[in-house]
Amino acid sequence: MSDSTELLLAGGRVLDETGERTSDVRVVDGMIAEIGVGLSASAGATVLDAEGCLITPGLVDLQVHFREPGREDAETIESGSRAAALGGCTAVVCMPNTEPPLDDAAVVQSVIERARGVGLCDVRPAGCITKGRAGSELAPLGELYDLGVRVFTDDGDCVADAAVMRHAFEYATALPGAVLAQHAEDPALVRGGHMHEGAWSARLGVPGRPAEAESTIVARDLALAQRTGGRYHVLHLSCAQSAALVRAAKAQGVRVTAECTPQHLVLTDETCAGFDPVFKMNPPLREQADVDALRAALIDGTIDAIATDHAPHTAETKDVPFEEAPPGMLGVETALAVVLTTLVEPGVLTLAQAIAALSWQPARVAGLDGEGHGGPVAVGRPAHLCVIDPAQRWVVDGTRLASRSRNTPWEGWKLTGKVRHTIYAGSPTVRDGEPTR
Ligand SMILES: [Zn+2]
């Protein structure tokens, strides 16, 4: 009798950065041990049916808000991780705008330990750029880096002071693999605004947040990244102007990456016409021309990743008049299915492009590729895998999501494609569409 644990994914098609092929995958003691057609299971092995399914590297979400510590009524590391696993994720980067914020080694350490205890996926805390996310004094980036933090951001707020941002870039260049991720919205330009500034905001009489609030910060930060040689990542890039700036900067060799959300790739500001606060987020949902530009930027590699900005809010805080509601929407559990249904099915993205933007490209942005995330699906690699049934149809029902909150913008949407199994470090966190713990 051996003490090793074996898992066999039987009858699927492997899709990773190296291509697509019909294959079974054998996992032994957390590692991929064998890949081939018609593998037979050893006695005692767990066999998971992958017939008709794609076996991909686990998905990686660069931007989630798990609200712990501070707002455990809206989400916890456990409930958020469960939602992430159901969405196919084996790793997520959680944002530091908690209460208290993740600007201190002890708080970051407690989040790391909490996530390890839950064990549903690899939860990587992002650290604050500035103390208290107040935008003036740098957080102890080096101390946080020593705990494994690679993504630094004041997300929820923009680092508005250019000198502070420059100083952060100078500091971060001494930390290999570190990246400054910006919530790019100039606070002076968005002050008092609740939705995208455009024809709909004018018609609805709601003060707007102009696209230039984002693009001017992106332009400034790209200049600072170029000057300092620092790495820069644009969180939830939302408008055509920003995409054009990132495209040009990449062509010049600036060390920049960018992500956009499924909602910015699919929905427009027209959704705000009913004053439903579920469609309120920062940066706001924009116009069709921006949606088209984001899709083009994803296709040509300007945008590296699709990240959700999963932002749970309790009904008590979110179901209030539009102008009083906090920004943000759920996303981590539905992202893959939304992308498959709205972008892959109509032929906007190939399946390989979609999985690249949901898995190995974000893994690289956060430095998680060096820790076995994002594939390739190869012998000797850690078994962080997602098994997707591309044909399964389902309807989004907020009451059935794993999140503690219900603010999904996809309520009632008919989606095609669902996660059947998620394998994290060799063990199933989702099996036949259900969380294992
Ligand atoms: Zn943000």
Boltz pocket constraint, residues with backbone or C-beta under 6 A from the ligand:
constraints:
  - pocket:
      binder: B
      contacts: [[A, 155], [A, 156], [A, 157], [A, 183], [A, 235], [A, 236], [A, 282], [A, 283], [A, 309]]
      max_distance: 6.0
